[in-house]
Amino acid sequence: MTPRYLQPMGVRHAVAEDVPDVARVQTSSWEAAYRGLIPDSIFERVTVEQREQMWANYMANQPPRSALLVAEAEGDIVGMANVGTSRDDDHDGSVAELFAIYVDPAHRNGGYGRELMVAALEEVRSNGFESATLWVLDTNERGRSFYELGGWVADGTVKIDESFGDPLREVRYRKHL
């Protein structure tokens, strides 16, 4: 499958061959963003191999109205974003969710995150969603600032995510499209 670029910087839909790089970018960015904010034991469970298996499964069984996007710089994948239908119980099918957006730490502040966000929002609009939500660690000030600069607003909803084995407090942000 030939990649289809969505933005001038090189944001495109991922293909199966991108999975190892997506896993690498997500894991390295995740560690850089969350080290010191979450228990160290979680980093032992979130490995490149674990993420690679997860993304390979996603690519083989991609849900409807979802997308995995990648950002490239000089032929290398330096960022990723994943969107789809909201997993929250209080949505009616018109709400998308930004599940993940990560940029390799060596490429932060290069505009890749912003371009991924633009492409992700265009993707959800084109899939007929009216608004989008995302969940962010409540102590992730850098992430929260990034979303707020992009027009996302905390909607007052909080949850405790225990999917990584330790409880993590997250806040929900919303953006009307």
C-alpha positions as protocol buffer text, in pm:
chain_id: "A"
residue {
  index: 1
  type: MET
  ca { x: 0 y: 0 z: 0 }
}
residue {
  index: 2
  type: THR
  ca { x: 142 y: 341 z: -96 }
}
residue {
  index: 3
  type: PRO
  ca { x: 139 y: 593 z: 192 }
}
residue {
  index: 4
  type: ARG
  ca { x: -107 y: 881 z: 154 }
}
residue {
  index: 5
  type: TYR
  ca { x: 28 y: 1203 z: 303 }
}
residue {
  index: 6
  type: LEU
  ca { x: -222 y: 1418 z: 488 }
}
residue {
  index: 7
  type: GLN
  ca { x: -7 y: 1722 z: 571 }
}
residue {
  index: 8
  type: PRO
  ca { x: 293 y: 1894 z: 409 }
}
residue {
  index: 9
  type: MET
  ca { x: 530 y: 1791 z: 693 }
}
residue {
  index: 10
  type: GLY
  ca { x: 474 y: 1428 z: 608 }
}
residue {
  index: 11
  type: VAL
  ca { x: 179 y: 1308 z: 815 }
}
residue {
  index: 12
  type: ARG
  ca { x: 21 y: 1001 z: 659 }
}
residue {
  index: 13
  type: HIS
  ca { x: -181 y: 690 z: 740 }
}
residue {
  index: 14
  type: ALA
  ca { x: 35 y: 416 z: 885 }
}
residue {
  index: 15
  type: VAL
  ca { x: 87 y: 89 z: 701 }
}
residue {
  index: 16
  type: ALA
  ca { x: 174 y: -249 z: 855 }
}
residue {
  index: 17
  type: GLU
  ca { x: 546 y: -198 z: 786 }
}
residue {
  index: 18
  type: ASP
  ca { x: 538 y: 109 z: 1015 }
}
residue {
  index: 19
  type: VAL
  ca { x: 445 y: -91 z: 1327 }
}
residue {
  index: 20
  type: PRO
  ca { x: 801 y: -133 z: 1468 }
}
residue {
  index: 21
  type: ASP
  ca { x: 868 y: 240 z: 1432 }
}
residue {
  index: 22
  type: VAL
  ca { x: 530 y: 335 z: 1578 }
}
residue {
  index: 23
  type: ALA
  ca { x: 604 y: 114 z: 1881 }
}
residue {
  index: 24
  type: ARG
  ca { x: 953 y: 264 z: 1919 }
}
residue {
  index: 25
  type: VAL
  ca { x: 829 y: 624 z: 1896 }
}
residue {
  index: 26
  type: GLN
  ca { x: 540 y: 566 z: 2134 }
}
residue {
  index: 27
  type: THR
  ca { x: 754 y: 390 z: 2393 }
}
residue {
  index: 28
  type: SER
  ca { x: 1042 y: 639 z: 2389 }
}
residue {
  index: 29
  type: SER
  ca { x: 807 y: 937 z: 2398 }
}
residue {
  index: 30
  type: TRP
  ca { x: 595 y: 778 z: 2669 }
}
residue {
  index: 31
  type: GLU
  ca { x: 899 y: 725 z: 2889 }
}
residue {
  index: 32
  type: ALA
  ca { x: 1030 y: 1078 z: 2831 }
}
residue {
  index: 33
  type: ALA
  ca { x: 689 y: 1232 z: 2904 }
}
residue {
  index: 34
  type: TYR
  ca { x: 593 y: 1024 z: 3208 }
}
residue {
  index: 35
  type: ARG
  ca { x: 919 y: 940 z: 3388 }
}
residue {
  index: 36
  type: GLY
  ca { x: 876 y: 1087 z: 3735 }
}
residue {
  index: 37
  type: LEU
  ca { x: 498 y: 1124 z: 3693 }
}
residue {
  index: 38
  type: ILE
  ca { x: 404 y: 758 z: 3719 }
}
residue {
  index: 39
  type: PRO
  ca { x: 550 y: 461 z: 3910 }
}
residue {
  index: 40
  type: ASP
  ca { x: 870 y: 318 z: 3756 }
}
residue {
  index: 41
  type: SER
  ca { x: 715 y: -31 z: 3764 }
}
residue {
  index: 42
  type: ILE
  ca { x: 486 y: 69 z: 3477 }
}
residue {
  index: 43
  type: PHE
  ca { x: 782 y: 126 z: 3245 }
}
residue {
  index: 44
  type: GLU
  ca { x: 881 y: -238 z: 3289 }
}
residue {
  index: 45
  type: ARG
  ca { x: 540 y: -342 z: 3155 }
}
residue {
  index: 46
  type: VAL
  ca { x: 520 y: -95 z: 2865 }
}
residue {
  index: 47
  type: THR
  ca { x: 789 y: -225 z: 2631 }
}
residue {
  index: 48
  type: VAL
  ca { x: 859 y: -176 z: 2263 }
}
residue {
  index: 49
  type: GLU
  ca { x: 778 y: -544 z: 2207 }
}
residue {
  index: 50
  type: GLN
  ca { x: 445 y: -515 z: 2389 }
}
residue {
  index: 51
  type: ARG
  ca { x: 351 y: -204 z: 2190 }
}
residue {
  index: 52
  type: GLU
  ca { x: 463 y: -362 z: 1863 }
}
residue {
  index: 53
  type: GLN
  ca { x: 231 y: -657 z: 1924 }
}
residue {
  index: 54
  type: MET
  ca { x: -53 y: -420 z: 2015 }
}
residue {
  index: 55
  type: TRP
  ca { x: -10 y: -210 z: 1697 }
}
residue {
  index: 56
  type: ALA
  ca { x: 29 y: -518 z: 1474 }
}
residue {
  index: 57
  type: ASN
  ca { x: -303 y: -643 z: 1610 }
}
residue {
  index: 58
  type: TYR
  ca { x: -458 y: -300 z: 1552 }
}
residue {
  index: 59
  type: MET
  ca { x: -340 y: -292 z: 1190 }
}
residue {
  index: 60
  type: ALA
  ca { x: -474 y: -644 z: 1129 }
}
residue {
  index: 61
  type: ASN
  ca { x: -812 y: -563 z: 1287 }
}
residue {
  index: 62
  type: GLN
  ca { x: -852 y: -189 z: 1244 }
}
residue {
  index: 63
  type: PRO
  ca { x: -1186 y: -74 z: 1386 }
}
residue {
  index: 64
  type: PRO
  ca { x: -1419 y: 129 z: 1165 }
}
residue {
  index: 65
  type: ARG
  ca { x: -1384 y: 509 z: 1181 }
}
residue {
  index: 66
  type: SER
  ca { x: -1035 y: 483 z: 1327 }
}
residue {
  index: 67
  type: ALA
  ca { x: -688 y: 573 z: 1203 }
}
residue {
  index: 68
  type: LEU
  ca { x: -325 y: 535 z: 1297 }
}
residue {
  index: 69
  type: LEU
  ca { x: -126 y: 829 z: 1162 }
}
residue {
  index: 70
  type: VAL
  ca { x: 251 y: 878 z: 1147 }
}
residue {
  index: 71
  type: ALA
  ca { x: 469 y: 1185 z: 1101 }
}
residue {
  index: 72
  type: GLU
  ca { x: 791 y: 1154 z: 904 }
}
residue {
  index: 73
  type: ALA
  ca { x: 1113 y: 1353 z: 892 }
}
residue {
  index: 74
  type: GLU
  ca { x: 1362 y: 1267 z: 619 }
}
residue {
  index: 75
  type: GLY
  ca { x: 1205 y: 925 z: 575 }
}
residue {
  index: 76
  type: ASP
  ca { x: 1203 y: 835 z: 946 }
}
residue {
  index: 77
  type: ILE
  ca { x: 889 y: 803 z: 1154 }
}
residue {
  index: 78
  type: VAL
  ca { x: 913 y: 1062 z: 1432 }
}
residue {
  index: 79
  type: GLY
  ca { x: 556 y: 1078 z: 1560 }
}
residue {
  index: 80
  type: MET
  ca { x: 226 y: 894 z: 1577 }
}
residue {
  index: 81
  type: ALA
  ca { x: -139 y: 956 z: 1656 }
}
residue {
  index: 82
  type: ASN
  ca { x: -434 y: 722 z: 1694 }
}
residue {
  index: 83
  type: VAL
  ca { x: -802 y: 822 z: 1674 }
}
residue {
  index: 84
  type: GLY
  ca { x: -1133 y: 643 z: 1668 }
}
residue {
  index: 85
  type: THR
  ca { x: -1475 y: 624 z: 1827 }
}
residue {
  index: 86
  type: SER
  ca { x: -1479 y: 729 z: 2193 }
}
residue {
  index: 87
  type: ARG
  ca { x: -1456 y: 444 z: 2443 }
}
residue {
  index: 88
  type: ASP
  ca { x: -1642 y: 644 z: 2709 }
}
residue {
  index: 89
  type: ASP
  ca { x: -1982 y: 526 z: 2830 }
}
residue {
  index: 90
  type: ASP
  ca { x: -2132 y: 874 z: 2796 }
}
residue {
  index: 91
  type: HIS
  ca { x: -2087 y: 909 z: 2418 }
}
residue {
  index: 92
  type: ASP
  ca { x: -2350 y: 860 z: 2151 }
}
residue {
  index: 93
  type: GLY
  ca { x: -2139 y: 770 z: 1849 }
}
residue {
  index: 94
  type: SER
  ca { x: -2086 y: 1130 z: 1743 }
}
residue {
  index: 95
  type: VAL
  ca { x: -1777 y: 1163 z: 1966 }
}
residue {
  index: 96
  type: ALA
  ca { x: -1429 y: 1059 z: 1859 }
}
residue {
  index: 97
  type: GLU
  ca { x: -1135 y: 1001 z: 2089 }
}
residue {
  index: 98
  type: LEU
  ca { x: -771 y: 1089 z: 2046 }
}
residue {
  index: 99
  type: PHE
  ca { x: -625 y: 775 z: 2200 }
}
residue {
  index: 100
  type: ALA
  ca { x: -259 y: 863 z: 2157 }
}
residue {
  index: 101
  type: ILE
  ca { x: -31 y: 1130 z: 2016 }
}
residue {
  index: 102
  type: TYR
  ca { x: 343 y: 1102 z: 2065 }
}
residue {
  index: 103
  type: VAL
  ca { x: 655 y: 1253 z: 1911 }
}
residue {
  index: 104
  type: ASP
  ca { x: 1002 y: 1106 z: 1944 }
}
residue {
  index: 105
  type: PRO
  ca { x: 1186 y: 1305 z: 2215 }
}
residue {
  index: 106
  type: ALA
  ca { x: 1463 y: 1400 z: 1969 }
}
residue {
  index: 107
  type: HIS
  ca { x: 1201 y: 1573 z: 1748 }
}
residue {
  index: 108
  type: ARG
  ca { x: 1000 y: 1759 z: 2011 }
}
residue {
  index: 109
  type: ASN
  ca { x: 929 y: 2124 z: 1945 }
}
residue {
  index: 110
  type: GLY
  ca { x: 964 y: 2068 z: 1571 }
}
residue {
  index: 111
  type: GLY
  ca { x: 594 y: 2111 z: 1492 }
}
residue {
  index: 112
  type: TYR
  ca { x: 526 y: 1739 z: 1447 }
}
residue {
  index: 113
  type: GLY
  ca { x: 282 y: 1720 z: 1738 }
}
residue {
  index: 114
  type: ARG
  ca { x: 85 y: 2013 z: 1602 }
}
residue {
  index: 115
  type: GLU
  ca { x: 76 y: 1863 z: 1252 }
}
residue {
  index: 116
  type: LEU
  ca { x: -32 y: 1526 z: 1390 }
}
residue {
  index: 117
  type: MET
  ca { x: -310 y: 1700 z: 1583 }
}
residue {
  index: 118
  type: VAL
  ca { x: -431 y: 1884 z: 1272 }
}
residue {
  index: 119
  type: ALA
  ca { x: -431 y: 1560 z: 1073 }
}
residue {
  index: 120
  type: ALA
  ca { x: -603 y: 1366 z: 1353 }
}
residue {
  index: 121
  type: LEU
  ca { x: -880 y: 1623 z: 1382 }
}
residue {
  index: 122
  type: GLU
  ca { x: -927 y: 1626 z: 1006 }
}
residue {
  index: 123
  type: GLU
  ca { x: -950 y: 1247 z: 1016 }
}
residue {
  index: 124
  type: VAL
  ca { x: -1224 y: 1247 z: 1279 }
}
residue {
  index: 125
  type: ARG
  ca { x: -1415 y: 1524 z: 1097 }
}
residue {
  index: 126
  type: SER
  ca { x: -1400 y: 1325 z: 774 }
}
residue {
  index: 127
  type: ASN
  ca { x: -1537 y: 1024 z: 962 }
}
residue {
  index: 128
  type: GLY
  ca { x: -1847 y: 1221 z: 1064 }
}
residue {
  index: 129
  type: PHE
  ca { x: -1767 y: 1293 z: 1429 }
}
residue {
  index: 130
  type: GLU
  ca { x: -1901 y: 1615 z: 1584 }
}
residue {
  index: 131
  type: SER
  ca { x: -1659 y: 1641 z: 1876 }
}
residue {
  index: 132
  type: ALA
  ca { x: -1356 y: 1465 z: 2018 }
}
residue {
  index: 133
  type: THR
  ca { x: -1224 y: 1381 z: 2361 }
}
residue {
  index: 134
  type: LEU
  ca { x: -893 y: 1271 z: 2501 }
}
residue {
  index: 135
  type: TRP
  ca { x: -761 y: 1159 z: 2838 }
}
residue {
  index: 136
  type: VAL
  ca { x: -441 y: 1297 z: 2987 }
}
residue {
  index: 137
  type: LEU
  ca { x: -259 y: 1225 z: 3309 }
}
residue {
  index: 138
  type: ASP
  ca { x: -364 y: 1498 z: 3552 }
}
residue {
  index: 139
  type: THR
  ca { x: 1 y: 1574 z: 3643 }
}
residue {
  index: 140
  type: ASN
  ca { x: 118 y: 1593 z: 3280 }
}
residue {
  index: 141
  type: GLU
  ca { x: 149 y: 1971 z: 3261 }
}
residue {
  index: 142
  type: ARG
  ca { x: 337 y: 1967 z: 2929 }
}
residue {
  index: 143
  type: GLY
  ca { x: 66 y: 1755 z: 2765 }
}
residue {
  index: 144
  type: ARG
  ca { x: -217 y: 1956 z: 2915 }
}
residue {
  index: 145
  type: SER
  ca { x: -58 y: 2280 z: 2790 }
}
residue {
  index: 146
  type: PHE
  ca { x: -20 y: 2134 z: 2441 }
}
residue {
  index: 147
  type: TYR
  ca { x: -388 y: 2038 z: 2428 }
}
residue {
  index: 148
  type: GLU
  ca { x: -507 y: 2369 z: 2571 }
}
residue {
  index: 149
  type: LEU
  ca { x: -302 y: 2561 z: 2311 }
}
residue {
  index: 150
  type: GLY
  ca { x: -482 y: 2350 z: 2049 }
}
residue {
  index: 151
  type: GLY
  ca { x: -824 y: 2457 z: 2175 }
}
residue {
  index: 152
  type: TRP
  ca { x: -906 y: 2154 z: 2389 }
}
residue {
  index: 153
  type: VAL
  ca { x: -1092 y: 2224 z: 2715 }
}
residue {
  index: 154
  type: ALA
  ca { x: -1102 y: 2011 z: 3031 }
}
residue {
  index: 155
  type: ASP
  ca { x: -1465 y: 1905 z: 3071 }
}
residue {
  index: 156
  type: GLY
  ca { x: -1451 y: 1822 z: 3443 }
}
residue {
  index: 157
  type: THR
  ca { x: -1456 y: 1443 z: 3400 }
}
residue {
  index: 158
  type: VAL
  ca { x: -1191 y: 1247 z: 3593 }
}
residue {
  index: 159
  type: LYS
  ca { x: -1114 y: 877 z: 3596 }
}
residue {
  index: 160
  type: ILE
  ca { x: -869 y: 640 z: 3757 }
}
residue {
  index: 161
  type: ASP
  ca { x: -702 y: 426 z: 3491 }
}
residue {
  index: 162
  type: GLU
  ca { x: -569 y: 96 z: 3625 }
}
residue {
  index: 163
  type: SER
  ca { x: -495 y: -63 z: 3287 }
}
residue {
  index: 164
  type: PHE
  ca { x: -119 y: -46 z: 3354 }
}
residue {
  index: 165
  type: GLY
  ca { x: -150 y: -213 z: 3693 }
}
residue {
  index: 166
  type: ASP
  ca { x: -114 y: 102 z: 3903 }
}
residue {
  index: 167
  type: PRO
  ca { x: -388 y: 363 z: 3946 }
}
residue {
  index: 168
  type: LEU
  ca { x: -332 y: 674 z: 3733 }
}
residue {
  index: 169
  type: ARG
  ca { x: -557 y: 979 z: 3763 }
}
residue {
  index: 170
  type: GLU
  ca { x: -660 y: 1121 z: 3427 }
}
residue {
  index: 171
  type: VAL
  ca { x: -868 y: 1419 z: 3322 }
}
residue {
  index: 172
  type: ARG
  ca { x: -1077 y: 1440 z: 3007 }
}
residue {
  index: 173
  type: TYR
  ca { x: -1049 y: 1717 z: 2750 }
}
residue {
  index: 174
  type: ARG
  ca { x: -1305 y: 1788 z: 2478 }
}
residue {
  index: 175
  type: LYS
  ca { x: -1301 y: 1975 z: 2150 }
}
residue {
  index: 176
  type: HIS
  ca { x: -1603 y: 2053 z: 1935 }
}
residue {
  index: 177
  type: LEU
  ca { x: -1537 y: 2012 z: 1566 }
}
